[in-house]
Structures are given as structure tokens and as C-alpha cells.
Amino acid sequence: MRVLILDFDFFSAVGGGQTFYRRVVSRHRRMDFHYPSRGPDLKAAMRRHLPANAVPFGFDSFTDVWDVISRLALEWLDVDHLALLCRIALAWQGSSFDIVEIPSFFPAAHLIRPVFAAYGIAVGRVSIGLLGWLSTSTRNAYQSEGIGKHAAIYADAERRSMAAADIRYTISDLHAGLNAERELPIATVDMHDALEDFPLPAADPPGEGPPDLWYVGRLDRNKGPDLFVEIAARLPRSLYGRCRLAGPDNLWVDGERWSHRIEALAAERNIEAHYVGQLPDEEVRKQVYGGRSLLVVPSRTDAFNYVAIEALANGCPVLLSKHAGVAGFLAARHPSIAPPIIDPEDIDGSAMALRRLLETYPQSALTLRENLRRAPLPRPRQDFMAAIWSGAPVRSRQSDGDLSGLHSRILAQQPLAIPAARNWRTRGGEASAPVLSCILWMTRPDAEAARTLVSLSGASLPGVEVLVVDDGSSPGRPVRRAIRAILPEARILRQSAQGRVAAWNRGLAASQAPHVCFLEPGDGFDRWLLESMMATLRRGEPDAVAIWAAMRLLHIDGRPYGASENRAASAAEGEQVPDARSIAILSRPALDRTGAFDTTLDRLSWQDLWLRLARTGRVLRHRDGWAWRWMESPSDGAAASSEERARLEAKRQTLERWSAVAAFSGIASRTETSS
């Protein structure tokens, strides 16, 4: 499974969402995770430490995509997000992902399918992880930070993002409750699976005397470092040792940083509180978790808070905000180690709770460690997201219509033809002679044909010869211009309007490679699929004469057809005999023996050709990798069903025609599976 996570540099960035994604990657070794990097995770020093299945990729944050988005008349926030998604999509045009995962603090799930489909990227499911809301963070921010007025715009983007996703999940019961009114199913991750697996702490807390007070987290108003200082300032100085804050610093206002604000506040309150910067993980474990410490978590909002539970797991007492998702998790799952809970904006009440905890620190630390020994945290499981990502997709019906309209408007800007798209396209390796002729039937320069050309341009197989048969397009050579804009090395043949079967025969007669692949506009495939299929076919030759893989059918805006809309979406998985909804590589010598397509059979021509080929050798089925077909009528389920019924009827007629052929009864058994 291939997953794209739309979060940046999360192996070097600090934050709860980034920690969660690091754990997801490390505990799903059989999945490949791609994610955009602005530089840090691409550095050699970082790459050496990444898991083998973590694949950061670069993109150009300054690529000019204004030609694509300037006429779309969108809200400013959507324009910003759309531009970012276009720049990311440039790196993956013509490719596919089983899952595209986006965190809720990037409220753009409603833009993923329209943008990615316009760049020919097939997406199985869009998943949104509820790891914190931008609107909530904005409402909690100081007015002087200048973004409070935008909270309503963020909230609207979040609503549309939630409606457009196929899968939604949260990391705490608190967030599940807060999102219940959104009327869409939300799964809850068992966060035991996303925690670090710490050994049990020693029975006795280290050191002597009063413990140090610690705040560990990002310095911004949502996490409440100012509340930490206010609470600590109300305590007798004799109750604690040092007072320390650690974590990433942030800009507060007018060039002033939060660390400066906190130190100034501490001076005003006459308290010796010091910001020690962002500590490496090993130093947090040593100084905070492993020291004689007490951790205060005064968050105004917090989806979970890893630091709190990791401190507890190491035997470090904690004072915890009621606004942190981990508070409910501990109360429900681990009441014996659940810490005192506070309302952090009730400064006096929080100070009293902290004072009680400090006055009883030795016994509190001993009891916490004893309870951990009696009931340790369960070990994390592998593959914990698999069940969530494979759940039944549920979207808002209104969202489907909105997405289709936006996709059409993006397509009208011809995003695959802009110079930036050409600059990012990959090319397959060179070969001394063609090894595969891909023959594309084309009648007009539409988006479906552009997507197929992009897939062909990125194929990893060396020696791919592309022949495009222009089947009676309008005067002025628009087809030729469209081809040259995307795949200038393609050979272009022209015929009067005779249909796809005649076009494929025309291309076959002109092809020079020992293997051929017949395509029509809308066909797409993974970059390495042709190479993988060719390798399998070559191993089976000369007995094997062809290899095929089923195609997934996609709406024009990128949504997969479901079984309830179109049986073609699921029927291919059970097919034993290939048909026109397959991508196939055929042996040219075998075709020379059997003859080309019978142009008199129209819809039956594919089945007829397969049946003739199967009489001459083995037909292999390939199951590894994606192939797909973009359908021209995305919202017309009746039309799709009608087309499928016609296809099945054509197949039935073909089978009847060949029922008298003695070799036919063995065709299904001679169709072998490869992987």
C-alpha cells in the first residue's frame, strides 16, 4: 500500500501530530509512506535515520501555478491551499496513492481530489486525521497575533474538508465528542499503539529535595506557557527546585518571540522561570522524565499530548489540563495513573492543585511507579491504522457535487500543459531498441488523453515506444499540439475516423517492438507497472503470450466507482478472463500468428483477440500495482451502469460464439496469476 501524508518534514519537526505520524510510519512496515519536504528531512544526516518505508520528496514552493488557479474565484484560504497542493501534485502527476492522509490542521481535504485528478493522480481514499483544528487554535490566540478574525473562514474550510474525506479518525475520545455534531462517522485510534514503548521506571524516584517544575511543549498560547508561569508564580518558592520551559519557540507579535514574552512575564511576577530552548528527545527523557521533576501541562486546547503520558510512563508526576485529549484517555483506560486534572485558566485553583502535588511529591511519585508495575501500559501493536484506512468510505453527497464542479474548472485551465508540469515530468530509461510499443487511440485533445500521455511519459520501463493514432480529429491539428505539449517524442499516425479497433490495428502495423500494449484515453498506471509486467512476461516466454492487470474505474474527478454505483469497480477483482477493462502487454510474435483485431466485431473485438491468443499459449494475470481508467461521465451512475450492462452483454455474446471451440473450456484455467 502506498500512502501520501500531507504533512511536512514530520521526522524533524516537533509536535503531537508529527509524533503521531512518525509512529504510524514506524509501525506499518509493509506500507510505503511519501510526504513532502521543505528541506530538513531530505538532508543526508536525517535520511540516514529514517525508516526504510519513509520517503520524503522535494517540491518547489515557488513554482508558478497562477495560470491554474487565477480564474477559479475561490476564498483566499482555498487559493493558498490549492496552490500548495498543485505544487505537490506536480511531483506525482500521472501516479497513484491508495491513501492520501491529511491532518485536520491543514483543512484542504476537499481540494485533494479536484487538484490531484487534474494532474492525473489516482487516489483510492482520502483520510483526515483530527489532530487539532486551525479554527480552535485561532480563537485561542491573542488578538494581537492578527489572525483571530479569520477563525470563521478556517471553520468553514474545516467543515468542507470533513465532508469531502472518505475516512475520518481522531486520537482521543475528547475530540470524538467535540466532532460528534458533524454527522459523519469518526473512528477513534487506540493511542496505546502510537505511544513509545518505555521500560518500567525504577521503584524509587531519583534525587532528594523539592522537584523541578517543567513545561515541555510548543511556545504558543494554545499550549499555555503563560499559564504555567502564572500558576507557578502563586507557589511558595520553597516547594520546588528550578522552573524550566522547553520546546519550539514561536513568533508572538511585531517580531517578538514567545520566549521573550514568557521571560518578561516571569520577571513581572518575580519568578525565576527560564526557557532552555528545544531539547533533543534524549535530553527530555534524561532531564524531565528521568529527573526529580513534576510536569505541568496547562493547554488551552490539545488533541492529545504525548508529553504527559510519556512522563507518566517514566514515573514523572503530572498536573494535566482538562482540555488535553489524553486526560480522558487516562481516566478511562488507566485510572490508577491518571493525574490531577485542572482548568488551567482558573489560576488560583490550578495553583492549589499544584501545591498539593508538590507537598506530597515523594509519595505521589512512589504511588505512580507502584501502579505502573501493577498495571503497565500495553505494548503498541503493528499495523494499527490498517483497519481504519480500509473502512467503508463515507462522504457528504453535497460534497461530491461541489468537488466535481471545482475539478471541471481546474481542468479547463489545462494544468498538465503548463511549463511547470513539463519541467517536473520524469522519463523512463533509454534503450538501444524499443521493447514495448504502447498504441494510444485518440480523437480529441481532452483531459483523459492528457492523463494517459502523462502516465506514459513517466513509465520506468526503458525502451517504451509510444504511437498515438489520431482518429479523425478536427482540422488544425489540435491533437498533435496536445501530444507535443506532454510527450513530444511520441510518434503520431493519422487516419480518418474509423474507430478504436482500426486505430489499434494501424498502430500495430507501424510498431517496432516485440511487445505491444493497446490504450485508450483515460487509461493510467503506476510508473513501474509496465516494467513489472514486462519482467514477469519475459520470465514466462516463450510459453506465455500475454499478461494483463485489471483496471480500477474512476470518476472524472478522481473518486473510485463503488459497487453500488457500478459493478465494474468490483467485478474486475473476480475476473479470470481479461477484457477491454484490462491493461495488457501482448507478444508481437503471438499476434503475428493469431492476427490483429477483427474490426467487424466492435465491442467483441477484445474478447475475440484474447480467445485467439489463449489458444496459442499461457495468459498471465498481474496483481501487483495500480492501473485505472478515468470515466468521462462522473456523476451519471445510470450511464455507467448502462455501459457496464452493454459490456457484459457483449461478453456473453462472445462466449456463446466461442462455446463450440474445443480449446475454450480450458482458457480460464490457463490464465495464470503473477504477483
N, C-alpha and C positions, 0 to 999 in steps of 0.2 A: 504494500500500500504506500502511495506517495501522498504526503501531506505538506501543504504550504501554510506556514504560520505567519500571519501578517503582524509580527512584532519585530522590532529592530534590535539586533545585537544582544539578544537576551542572555547570552552566556557571559558577556562582560558587563551588562547593565545590572543595576541594583534595584530591586523592588519585588513585591509579593507576586505580581503577575509574571515577572521574568523568572523568579524562582520556580513557580509552578510549571512553566513551560520547560525549564531545564529538567525537572523531574519527569515530565511527560516523555521527553526525548530519551532520557537515560533508561526508562523502564518500558520502552516499546522498541526493542532492538530489531524487530523484524519489519519495522516501518522506516521509510526514509523521510526525513524532515528537512524541508528547504525553508529558508527565511531570509529576508532582505537585510543587508548590512550597509551601514554608512561608513564602514571602515574598520572599527575596532575588532570585530570577530573575524575579519579577513587577514589580519596580521599573522605572520608566521608564528610568533610567540604564543598567540591564542589558539591558532589552528592545531598546534601540537597537542593541546589538552582537550579538544572537542571529541565527543563520542564519534565513532565511525559513521553513524547514521545522521549526524548533524551537518547540514550542508548550507552554510551561508553563501549568498550570492550578491554580487555588486549590482548597483543600478545608478543611473545618473540623476541626481536630484535636480539638475538644472536643464535637463532635456526640454526643448521647446515643444510642448504639446498644445499650445494655444489654438492651433488650427482645428484641433479636435473638439475643444471644449468651449470656444468663444461664442458659439451660436446656440448653446443649449439652454440659456435663460434659467439658470439654477441659483439657489441660495448660495451666498458666499462660502458657507462651510462645505456644502457639497462640491463646489468648484475646487476648493483646496484638496478635498479628499479624492475627487475624480482625477485631478492632475497627478496626485501621488500614485494612485492605482494604475493610471496609464503608463507612468514611468516604470513601475514594477512589471506591468504586463509586457512591455517591450522586450524584457529579458526572457520571456517564456512564450512568445507568440507561437501559435501552432502546436502547443504542447497540451498536457492534461494533468489534472490532480484528482485523486479520489476524494480528498477532503481539502477545503480551504477554511482554515481556522482564523478567526479574527477576535481580538479581545474587545469587550464592551467599551473600554475607554478610547477605542478608535471606532466611532459609530458610523461605519460605512458598509455594513453587510449588504444593504440594499443597492449598492453600486457595483458589487463584485461581479455578478453575472452579466449585467449590461456591458461593463467595460471588458471583462475577460472574453466574453463571446465575440465582441467586436474585433479582438485581436486573435481570434481563432483558438482560444484556450478552453478546453472542455473541463467542466467541473462536476464531479459527482455530487457532492453535498457541501453546503455552506454551513459552518458551525460557528456559533458565537459563545464565547466563554464570558460569563458575567463576573468579571474580575474587578469591577468598580466602574461607576458611572461618571462621565465627564460633567454632566449637569449637576450632580450632587457635589462634586469637588468644587465646582464653580460657585455654587450657592454658599459653600463653607468658606470661600476665600474672602480676604479683606476687600472691601470696595475699592481701596486704593490700588489694588492689583489690576484694576481696569478691565476685568472680564466678567464681572458679576451680571452685567446687562445682557450677556449672551446665553445665560442659562436656559432660557426658553427655547432658543434655537438649537442648543445641544440636546435638550429633552425631545424635541420633535425628531431630530436625526436618530436618536436612540430608539424612539418608537418605530420608525420606519426600518431601522436596522433589525430590530427584533422580529418584525413582521415578515421580513424577507428571508431570514435564515431558515434552513431546514432543520437544524438541531440547535437547541439551547440548553446550556447547563450552568449550574452555579457551584461554588465551592463551599457554601455554608448554608445552613438552614435559615439563618437570618436573611440572607439575600434571597433565598427562595420565597420567604414570606413577603419581603418587600416587593417582589415582582409578580406576586400571585394575581394582581388585578390586571395584568397584561393579557390574560385569557389565552395564552398559548402554553403548551406543555414545556416544563423546565425540569430537566434531570438534575440530580444532586450528586456530585462526586464524593466518594468516600475519601476524605482527606488523609486518612491513615496511609493511603497509597502514594501520596505526594509529599510525605514527610521524610526527612533524613533519618536513617536508621542508626540512632545513637546507642552506644553501650550504656548499661546502667551506671549511674554515678556511685561514688564511694558512699558508705553509710553515713559518714560524718561530714558536715560542711567544712571547707578549708578555712584556715586562719583563725584569728581571735579579734575581739573587739567589734565595734559597730560596722555594719556592712556599707559598701559604697552604693550610692544611688546611680542608676543608669537609665538613660533614654537612648534607645537604638532604633533608628528609622530615618526616613527622608525628612529633611527640614522643610516643612511647609505647614500651612495652617490645618490641613486635614488631619495630619498625624499628631498635631498638638504639642510641639516642643515648647511653645509659650505657656501652655497649661502646666507642663512639667515644672517649669521654673516657678510659676505662681504657687503651685501646690507645695513644692519643696521649701519655698520662702516662708511658709507658715509653720515650719517644724523647728523644734529646738535643735541647735547646731550639734549638741552632744549625741543625738540619736543616729547620726550617720557619719561615714568617713568622708570620702570625696564625692563630688556631684559632677557627673560627666554626661555629655551628649555626644553621640557618634552617628554618622550616616551621611548620605549625599547632601550637599548644600544646594540651595536654590536661590534664584533671584527673588527679592521681595518687592521693591519698588524703587524707581528712579536710580537704578544702578546699585542700590544697597542690597546686600545678601542677607539671607535669613540668619546666618551665623552671627553677623554683626548685630542684627535685631535682637537675637537671644542674649548675646553678651551684654548689650546695652540694658536690656530688661533686667538681667541678673544684677547689674550694678545699681539700677534703680531700687531693686528690692533688697539690696545689701546681702546678696548670697553669692558664695564662691562657686559658681557653675561655669564649667569650661567645655568648650567644643573641641573635640580631639580629632575631628576630620572623619573621613570614611575609612573604617578599619577593615583590613582583609578578614575573610571568614575565619582563618585560624586565630587571629587576634581577638575576634569576638568570642570565639569558643574559650580562649585562654583567659581573657580579662573579665568578660561578663559572665558567661555560662559557668566557667570553671573557677571563678574567683569568689571571694566573700562579697556577694553582690545581691542587690534587690533591683529588679527591673520594673519600671513604671511604663505602662502603655496607655497614654491619655488620648487616644484617637477620637476625633470628631466623626470620622467615617472610616471604615476599614473593611474590605471584603472578607479578609480572614485574619491575618497577622501571623506569619511564620515565626517571628522572633519570640513571641510569647510562649508558644507551645515548645519550641526548641529549648528555651530557657528552662521551662518546667521539666522537660525530659532530661536535662542535665542537673536537676536538683536545685535550680535557682528560683527562689520565691518571686512571685509576680503580683503586681497590682494592675488590674485589667479594666479597660473601658467597656461599658455595656454596648458601645457602638461597633466593636470588633466582632467579626463573624465567628472567630474562634471561641468567644465567650459561650455562645450557645452550644457549640460543638463539645466543649469540655464539660459543661453542665449536664448534657445529655449522655455523653459517651464515657466520660471519665470524672465522675463527681468526686472521687477520692482525692484527685489532684487539682480540682478546679479552684482557681484563686479567688480572692475577694474581688467583687465587681463594683465599679464606681460609675457615677455620672461625672465625667471629667470637667464639665463646666460648672458643677457645684464645687467650687474650690474648697470651701470650708469642710464640706462633707468628705471630699476626697482626701484632704489633709488629715482628717481624723482617722480615716481608714488606713492611710499610710503610716500614721503614728502608731496605731495598734500593731501593725505588721512589723514595724521596726522594733518596738518594745518586746515583742515575742519572737524576734528573728531566730535565735538558736533553735527553739522548739519547732517553729514553723518549718525551718529547713530540714530538721530531722524527720518530722512527720511526713513531709513531701517525699523524702528519699525512701522512707519505710513503705509508703503507699505505692511508690513506683516499683518496689521489689515485689510487693504482694500482687499488683495488677499492672504489669508493664504494658507499654503501648504495643499493639500488634505490629508485626513486621509488614512492611509495604509489599504489595503484590505487583507482579509484572502485568503489562497489557491492560491496565485498569480502565483506559479510555475506549477500548475496543467495543464494548457493549453500548456505550453512549453514542459513538460515532456510527454504529451500524443500526441504530434505532430508526423507526419509521419516520420519514421526513414529514413535517407539518409546517405549512406556510399559510399566511393570510391570502385568501383568494384575491382580495383587492390589490395586494402587493404584486401578484403575478401580472395583472394588467398594467400596473404602473411601470414595472420593470420592462415589459415588452415595448411600451411606448418610448421609454428612455433609450433602450437598446437601438430601436429604429432610428432615433435622432442621432445617436453616436455613429451608427453605420453610415448615415448619409454624409458624414464628413470624411469617409474613406480613410480610416486611421492606418490601414496596412500599406497605403500608398505614400504616406508622408516620408520625407527623407530620414527622420529619426528611426522609423520602423525598418527601413532598409539597412541602416547602419548597424542595427542590433542583430540582424539575422545571422544564424550560423550556417555553415556549409559543410556538407559531407566531404570525406576524403577523396583524393584523386585516384584514378585507376588508369592503367595503360589502355584498357578497352572496356566498353560497357559490360556490366554483369547483369543489369536488370533494366528493362525498358518499361517505364510507367507511362501508360497511354491514357490521357485525360480527354474525355468528350466535353466540349464547351460550346455553348450557343450565344452567350452574352457575358459581359464583364460584371457579374454580380458578386455579392459578398460570399456566397457559397463557393464559387470558383476561386476567389481570392484566398479563402481559408485553406482549400486543398493545395493551392500553389505554395502557401507558406509551410504546410506540413512537408511537402516535397522538398522545399529549399533547405529544411533543417534535418532531413534524414541522415543518419550517421553512416549508412552503408556507402562505402566508396564505389564509384562507377555506376551511379544511377543516371540513366538516360531518360529525360522527360520529353515526351512527344505530346503536344496539345493539338487536337483536331478541332479546328474551327468549323462548326457545322452550320454554315449558312447564316452567320451573324450579319447585322445590318451594315450598309456601306460606311466607309470612313475608318475602317479597321479599329474599332474600339476594343475588340478582343485582343488584338496584337498589342495595343498600348498597355492594356491592363496586365498582360503577361510580362511584358518587358519591365514594367514597374516593380514586379515582385520576383520574377525568375527569368532574368534576361538570357540565360544560357539554354532555355527550353527551345526545342525545335517545333516550329509551327507548321502544321499542314492545314489545307483548306479544302472543303468540299461543299457542294450545295446541300441544302437541308435534307438529309437522308435519315437522321435519327442516330441514336447512340450505338446501336449494333453495327451499322455500316461504318460509323466513325471508328469504333474499336478495330474492325477489320482493316480499315485504311491505315491506322497506326501500326497494326501488327505487320502489315506488308512492308512498312518502312522501317521497322525496328531492327536493331543490330545486335541485341544482347541475346544470350542463351536462355533467359528467363523473362517473363512478361507479367505485368500487373495492370489490370483494367480498372479505371477510376471514373467517377462522375462528380460533378460539382457538389460540394458538401462533405465529401469523404475526408477524413482526417485520421491521424495515427500518431502514436508516440514516436519520438525521434529515433529510437533504437529498434522499433518493431520490425521494420523491413530487414535490418541486419540480422536480428534474431531468427526471423522466419527463414531467411536465406541459409543461415548456418544449419538449421535443422533439416531443411530440404536437401542440402548438399550431402549431409551425412546419410540420408536415405536413398540417394540416387545410386544406380540408375533405376532401381525398382520403383522409387517414389516419383510421381509425375506432377504433383501439385501439393500445396499446403495452404490452409485457409484459417482465418480467425473471424469470429462473429463480431458484428458491429453493434455498438450501442446507439440508439436513436436519441437525438437531442432536439429540443425545440430550437428555433432560430435564435432565441435569447439565452440559450445555454442550459435550460432546465431539462434534465432527463425525462423522457416519457415514462410514466408509471404504468403498471399493469392495468390499472383501472381505466386509463385513457387509451392505451394502445398495447395490444398483446405483443407487438413486435419488440417491445422493450424487454420482455422476459422470455419470449419464445426462443430467442437465439441461444439461450443457455442450454436448451434441451435438444437443439437440432443436431442430427447426426449426418445429414446431407447438406452441403453448402448451397447457397442460393445467391441472389443478387444483393442481399444484405450482408455479404461477407467481403472481407478484403482477402485477396488471394494472390499467390505467386504460382505461375504455371510454367512447366517446362516447355520451351520452344520446340525441341525435337518431338515431344509428345503431341503438341498442337499440329506440327507438320504431318504427323501420321493420322491424326483424327480429323483434321480440317478445322477451319475457323468457325465463327458464329454463323448460324443459319439465319439469315436476315428475314426469312419468311415467317419466323416463329414469334417475333416481337418479344412479349413477356416470357415466353417459354425458352428463349434462346440460352439463357444462363443454365437452366436445369438440363437442357438438351446437351450443352457442351460438357457439363460435369459428368453426365451419364456416359457420354462417349469416352471421356478421359478415364473414368473409373474402370472401364473395360481393358485399359492398356497398362495399368499399374496402380500402385498404392497412392491413396489420397490421405495426407496427414492433416490433423487439426492442431492448431497452435492456441494455447490458452494463456500465455504469458504476455501481458501488455495490453494497452488500450488501442482500440480502433473505434471510430464513431462516424456517424453521418448527421450533419445538420439538416433539419427538415425545414422546408420553405414556409409552411403554414403552422406557426407555433401554437396558436390558440384554438385551432379548429379540430377538436378531438374527433368530431364526426367524420371529417375529411380523412384524418389519419386512419380511423377505423375502416373507412371505405377502401382506402388504398391497401390496407392490410388484407381485407377480405378478398380484394381482387388478386393480390399476390398469392394467397392461399388457394384460391380457385385455379389460378394458372398452374400452381404446383400440382394440384390434384389432377388436372388435365394431362400434365406431363407424365405423372406417374402412371396414369391409365394408358397413355401412349406406349410407355416402355414396359408395361406389365408382361407383355409377351416375350420380352427379351430375356433369354435364359440367364445371362450374366447379372441382370438387375437385382435379383434376390440377394446377391452377395455384396452389393455396393456398400450398404451401411456397415457391415462387418469389416469391410476393407478400408473404411475411413478411420484412421488411427489417430490417437491423441498424442501430442507432443507438449512439453512444458519447458 
